């Protein structure tokens, strides 16, 4: 028996948890409001039924009152015609009608009292329903705002289901990209070291080594040429100083022509310059 109770309690707990998960407070509030409206409508129907019964009693009382009045007139007419027996019978009927009128009056008073209570209940229930409607709308708005704020907070923090799936997808993509980059780098290193063969090329490892050696020889040759060019362009400082002194000294190779005037030695002017030496000076007409 205790096992059955425990099992029943577990089932109830599971059911309550499932209901709490699928229950929407806004829908529950709307359902409660609809039930209160139904109750208010039922009370209004009760007021209408009581009012209808009261009106029916009033009409019946009016008919009985008219009959009583008629019997009273008939009793007078019978006495005027010396028909006492007819007058007695009319008064007897009128007495029965009076008893019915008393009963109807009692019922009428009860219906009036019940109708007044139902009207007061209707007014109180109407006020209650209107207050509940206002509170319902306020609670629904508060719940909607809280729900929206919760979703925004979950989205910003990344703990919502959709954002979590997006974050996981981005993380997986980044991991795959890093893995592919590492694999590509490793393959390039292996191909460069010769551990793997580049199937896209037409040369083997021996030809690759020969190409590397030829390329290194070409680099050394170009380096030697550059060194030679740099060596030819440089001039010692002593030669530069001697050239400067020779350019500043006056030329003594002069001769006299037939008229007795001095003429410059043509050998100095006709001496060629060193075209490869950028520091050579032209001494022509240095004495003028």
C-alpha positions as a Python dict, from the first residue, in 0.01 Angstrom:
ca = {
    (1, 'X'): (0, 0, 0),
    (2, 'X'): (288, 239, 80),
    (3, 'X'): (442, 158, -258),
    (4, 'X'): (119, 254, -435),
    (5, 'X'): (100, 581, -244),
    (6, 'X'): (461, 657, -326),
    (7, 'X'): (405, 578, -692),
    (8, 'X'): (94, 796, -692),
    (9, 'X'): (290, 1080, -536),
    (10, 'X'): (567, 1049, -796),
    (11, 'X'): (315, 1052, -1080),
    (12, 'X'): (147, 1359, -936),
    (13, 'X'): (482, 1535, -898),
    (14, 'X'): (574, 1454, -1258),
    (15, 'X'): (235, 1571, -1381),
    (16, 'X'): (257, 1896, -1183),
    (17, 'X'): (604, 1962, -1319),
    (18, 'X'): (489, 1899, -1675),
    (19, 'X'): (187, 2125, -1624),
    (20, 'X'): (403, 2400, -1476),
    (21, 'X'): (629, 2379, -1779),
    (22, 'X'): (345, 2416, -2031),
    (23, 'X'): (120, 2646, -1828),
    (24, 'X'): (97, 3009, -1933),
    (25, 'X'): (-21, 3241, -1651),
    (26, 'X'): (-181, 3475, -1904),
    (27, 'X'): (-401, 3197, -2037),
    (28, 'X'): (-491, 3094, -1682),
    (29, 'X'): (-593, 3450, -1596),
    (30, 'X'): (-804, 3475, -1910),
    (31, 'X'): (-976, 3148, -1820),
    (32, 'X'): (-1052, 3273, -1468),
    (33, 'X'): (-1193, 3595, -1610),
    (34, 'X'): (-1415, 3398, -1848),
    (35, 'X'): (-1544, 3185, -1559),
    (36, 'X'): (-1627, 3497, -1357),
    (37, 'X'): (-1812, 3639, -1655),
    (38, 'X'): (-2011, 3316, -1678),
    (39, 'X'): (-2097, 3340, -1308),
    (40, 'X'): (-2204, 3700, -1353),
    (41, 'X'): (-2419, 3599, -1646),
    (42, 'X'): (-2581, 3324, -1441),
    (43, 'X'): (-2662, 3570, -1161),
    (44, 'X'): (-2814, 3806, -1413),
    (45, 'X'): (-3025, 3523, -1550),
    (46, 'X'): (-3138, 3450, -1193),
    (47, 'X'): (-3238, 3813, -1145),
    (48, 'X'): (-3431, 3802, -1469),
    (49, 'X'): (-3609, 3477, -1368),
    (50, 'X'): (-3704, 3616, -1026),
    (51, 'X'): (-3827, 3938, -1182),
    (52, 'X'): (-4032, 3736, -1430),
    (53, 'X'): (-4191, 3532, -1150),
    (54, 'X'): (-4265, 3847, -955),
    (55, 'X'): (-4427, 4006, -1255),
    (56, 'X'): (-4637, 3695, -1316),
    (57, 'X'): (-4762, 3704, -953),
    (58, 'X'): (-4843, 4071, -989),
    (59, 'X'): (-5050, 4000, -1303),
    (60, 'X'): (-5228, 3712, -1131),
    (61, 'X'): (-5301, 3931, -829),
    (62, 'X'): (-5446, 4198, -1057),
    (63, 'X'): (-5675, 3940, -1217),
    (64, 'X'): (-5787, 3812, -878),
    (65, 'X'): (-5842, 4166, -758),
    (66, 'X'): (-6058, 4234, -1061),
    (67, 'X'): (-6258, 3917, -989),
    (68, 'X'): (-6302, 4017, -625),
    (69, 'X'): (-6426, 4359, -729),
    (70, 'X'): (-6672, 4201, -971),
    (71, 'X'): (-6803, 3962, -704),
    (72, 'X'): (-6848, 4255, -468),
    (73, 'X'): (-7060, 4431, -727),
    (74, 'X'): (-7262, 4115, -792),
    (75, 'X'): (-7333, 4078, -421),
    (76, 'X'): (-7470, 4432, -412),
    (77, 'X'): (-7687, 4369, -715),
    (78, 'X'): (-7820, 4045, -561),
    (79, 'X'): (-7917, 4223, -240),
    (80, 'X'): (-8084, 4498, -446),
    (81, 'X'): (-8296, 4227, -609),
    (82, 'X'): (-8367, 4055, -277),
    (83, 'X'): (-8151, 3759, -376),
    (84, 'X'): (-7967, 3701, -56),
    (85, 'X'): (-7855, 3354, -161),
    (86, 'X'): (-7674, 3494, -466),
    (87, 'X'): (-7520, 3768, -256),
    (88, 'X'): (-7394, 3510, -6),
    (89, 'X'): (-7240, 3297, -281),
    (90, 'X'): (-7068, 3600, -436),
    (91, 'X'): (-6925, 3701, -104),
    (92, 'X'): (-6806, 3344, -43),
    (93, 'X'): (-6615, 3343, -369),
    (94, 'X'): (-6478, 3685, -294),
    (95, 'X'): (-6348, 3553, 40),
    (96, 'X'): (-6164, 3268, -138),
    (97, 'X'): (-6011, 3519, -378),
    (98, 'X'): (-5895, 3728, -82),
    (99, 'X'): (-5716, 3423, 63),
    (100, 'X'): (-5543, 3366, -272),
    (101, 'X'): (-5445, 3728, -283),
    (102, 'X'): (-5287, 3696, 61),
    (103, 'X'): (-5084, 3397, -55),
    (104, 'X'): (-4978, 3576, -371),
    (105, 'X'): (-4878, 3878, -167),
    (106, 'X'): (-4657, 3659, 53),
    (107, 'X'): (-4494, 3504, -254),
    (108, 'X'): (-4455, 3844, -410),
    (109, 'X'): (-4279, 3979, -103),
    (110, 'X'): (-4042, 3681, -104),
    (111, 'X'): (-3963, 3728, -470),
    (112, 'X'): (-3903, 4098, -419),
    (113, 'X'): (-3662, 4023, -135),
    (114, 'X'): (-3483, 3758, -343),
    (115, 'X'): (-3467, 3990, -640),
    (116, 'X'): (-3314, 4266, -428),
    (117, 'X'): (-3050, 4025, -301),
    (118, 'X'): (-2970, 3905, -651),
    (119, 'X'): (-2942, 4262, -775),
    (120, 'X'): (-2701, 4346, -492),
    (121, 'X'): (-2505, 4027, -566),
    (122, 'X'): (-2494, 4118, -934),
    (123, 'X'): (-2359, 4463, -860),
    (124, 'X'): (-2095, 4328, -622),
    (125, 'X'): (-1994, 4058, -868),
    (126, 'X'): (-1982, 4312, -1149),
    (127, 'X'): (-1746, 4529, -944),
    (128, 'X'): (-1536, 4225, -859),
    (129, 'X'): (-1515, 4116, -1223),
    (130, 'X'): (-1412, 4463, -1336),
    (131, 'X'): (-1142, 4481, -1068),
    (132, 'X'): (-1020, 4134, -1164),
    (133, 'X'): (-1009, 4234, -1529),
    (134, 'X'): (-791, 4536, -1448),
    (135, 'X'): (-564, 4325, -1228),
    (136, 'X'): (-555, 4055, -1494),
    (137, 'X'): (-438, 4293, -1763),
    (138, 'X'): (-175, 4438, -1528),
    (139, 'X'): (-44, 4091, -1440),
    (140, 'X'): (-39, 3989, -1806),
    (141, 'X'): (158, 4300, -1898),
    (142, 'X'): (401, 4239, -1611),
    (143, 'X'): (445, 3876, -1712),
    (144, 'X'): (503, 3971, -2076),
    (145, 'X'): (760, 4233, -1976),
    (146, 'X'): (937, 3988, -1743),
    (147, 'X'): (936, 3721, -2014),
    (148, 'X'): (1082, 3963, -2269),
    (149, 'X'): (1345, 4080, -2021),
    (150, 'X'): (1436, 3721, -1944),
    (151, 'X'): (1475, 3636, -2312),
    (152, 'X'): (1688, 3946, -2371),
    (153, 'X'): (1905, 3861, -2071),
    (154, 'X'): (1947, 3503, -2187),
    (155, 'X'): (2033, 3620, -2538),
    (156, 'X'): (2289, 3872, -2411),
    (157, 'X'): (2448, 3622, -2173),
    (158, 'X'): (2438, 3347, -2435),
    (159, 'X'): (2251, 3094, -2218),
    (160, 'X'): (1940, 3080, -2431),
    (161, 'X'): (1889, 2773, -2647),
    (162, 'X'): (1919, 2951, -2983),
    (163, 'X'): (2220, 3159, -2881),
    (164, 'X'): (2380, 2853, -2725),
    (165, 'X'): (2340, 2661, -3051),
    (166, 'X'): (2488, 2955, -3241),
    (167, 'X'): (2782, 2979, -3003),
    (168, 'X'): (2849, 2605, -3030),
    (169, 'X'): (2836, 2623, -3410),
    (170, 'X'): (3083, 2914, -3414),
    (171, 'X'): (3312, 2729, -3174),
    (172, 'X'): (3305, 2416, -3391),
    (173, 'X'): (3380, 2624, -3701),
    (174, 'X'): (3676, 2792, -3530),
    (175, 'X'): (3809, 2455, -3415),
    (176, 'X'): (3784, 2313, -3767),
    (177, 'X'): (3954, 2619, -3916),
    (178, 'X'): (4240, 2594, -3664),
    (179, 'X'): (4274, 2222, -3731),
    (180, 'X'): (4283, 2272, -4109),
    (181, 'X'): (4538, 2554, -4078),
    (182, 'X'): (4759, 2338, -3857),
    (183, 'X'): (4730, 2047, -4100),
    (184, 'X'): (4811, 2268, -4399),
    (185, 'X'): (5118, 2408, -4220),
    (186, 'X'): (5236, 2059, -4127),
    (187, 'X'): (5197, 1936, -4484),
    (188, 'X'): (5391, 2235, -4616),
    (189, 'X'): (5673, 2166, -4371),
    (190, 'X'): (5683, 1800, -4467),
    (191, 'X'): (5689, 1883, -4838),
    (192, 'X'): (5965, 2140, -4784),
    (193, 'X'): (6174, 1890, -4585),
    (194, 'X'): (6127, 1620, -4849),
    (195, 'X'): (5938, 1383, -4621),
    (196, 'X'): (5638, 1408, -4855),
    (197, 'X'): (5633, 1427, -5233),
    (198, 'X'): (5451, 1708, -5406),
    (199, 'X'): (5236, 1519, -5657),
    (200, 'X'): (5143, 1840, -5838),
    (201, 'X'): (5507, 1896, -5952),
    (202, 'X'): (5713, 1711, -6220),
    (203, 'X'): (6045, 1689, -6029),
    (204, 'X'): (6164, 1443, -5770),
    (205, 'X'): (6369, 1500, -5455),
    (206, 'X'): (6707, 1473, -5635),
    (207, 'X'): (6608, 1730, -5892),
    (208, 'X'): (6485, 1957, -5610),
    (209, 'X'): (6824, 1939, -5440),
    (210, 'X'): (7000, 2013, -5770),
    (211, 'X'): (6776, 2314, -5826),
    (212, 'X'): (6855, 2442, -5477),
    (213, 'X'): (7233, 2403, -5543),
    (214, 'X'): (7210, 2583, -5877),
    (215, 'X'): (7014, 2864, -5719),
    (216, 'X'): (7275, 2900, -5442),
    (217, 'X'): (7556, 2911, -5704),
    (218, 'X'): (7376, 3183, -5896),
    (219, 'X'): (7340, 3387, -5578),
    (220, 'X'): (7712, 3351, -5499),
    (221, 'X'): (7804, 3457, -5854),
    (222, 'X'): (7587, 3770, -5833),
    (223, 'X'): (7738, 3849, -5493),
    (224, 'X'): (8093, 3825, -5632),
    (225, 'X'): (8004, 4057, -5920),
    (226, 'X'): (7865, 4314, -5678),
    (227, 'X'): (8179, 4295, -5467),
    (228, 'X'): (8394, 4355, -5782),
    (229, 'X'): (8194, 4658, -5882),
    (230, 'X'): (8217, 4802, -5533),
    (231, 'X'): (8598, 4742, -5529),
    (232, 'X'): (8655, 4923, -5862),
    (233, 'X'): (8459, 5227, -5751),
    (234, 'X'): (8669, 5288, -5432),
    (235, 'X'): (8999, 5510, -5453),
    (236, 'X'): (9267, 5540, -5181),
    (237, 'X'): (9294, 5871, -5000),
    (238, 'X'): (9664, 5925, -5103),
    (239, 'X'): (9583, 5912, -5472),
    (240, 'X'): (9295, 6154, -5419),
    (241, 'X'): (9531, 6403, -5244),
    (242, 'X'): (9801, 6375, -5514),
    (243, 'X'): (9547, 6440, -5786),
    (244, 'X'): (9426, 6749, -5605),
    (245, 'X'): (9784, 6890, -5577),
    (246, 'X'): (9855, 6826, -5942),
    (247, 'X'): (9545, 7016, -6048),
    (248, 'X'): (9637, 7319, -5837),
    (249, 'X'): (10009, 7351, -5954),
    (250, 'X'): (10086, 7573, -6266),
    (251, 'X'): (10207, 7405, -6583),
    (252, 'X'): (10574, 7463, -6679),
    (253, 'X'): (10564, 7308, -7020),
    (254, 'X'): (10543, 7629, -7226),
    (255, 'X'): (10737, 7735, -7544),
    (256, 'X'): (10784, 8047, -7746),
    (257, 'X'): (10646, 8083, -8089),
    (258, 'X'): (10805, 8288, -8365),
    (259, 'X'): (10652, 8615, -8234),
    (260, 'X'): (10797, 8570, -7886),
    (261, 'X'): (10461, 8497, -7701),
    (262, 'X'): (10421, 8215, -7447),
    (263, 'X'): (10207, 7920, -7559),
    (264, 'X'): (10072, 7643, -7334),
    (265, 'X'): (10219, 7301, -7370),
    (266, 'X'): (9977, 7100, -7586),
    (267, 'X'): (10085, 6778, -7426),
    (268, 'X'): (9900, 6863, -7106),
    (269, 'X'): (9578, 6946, -7289),
    (270, 'X'): (9603, 6637, -7503),
    (271, 'X'): (9657, 6399, -7202),
    (272, 'X'): (9355, 6169, -7182),
    (273, 'X'): (9153, 6123, -6861),
    (274, 'X'): (9086, 5792, -6694),
    (275, 'X'): (8723, 5728, -6786),
    (276, 'X'): (8686, 5465, -6516),
    (277, 'X'): (8810, 5696, -6238),
    (278, 'X'): (8537, 5937, -6125),
    (279, 'X'): (8793, 6144, -5935),
    (280, 'X'): (9012, 6235, -6249),
    (281, 'X'): (9034, 6609, -6322),
    (282, 'X'): (9060, 6796, -6656),
    (283, 'X'): (9372, 7034, -6630),
    (284, 'X'): (9318, 7211, -6963),
    (285, 'X'): (9378, 7592, -6940),
    (286, 'X'): (9459, 7566, -6572),
    (287, 'X'): (9713, 7852, -6602),
    (288, 'X'): (9473, 8105, -6751),
}
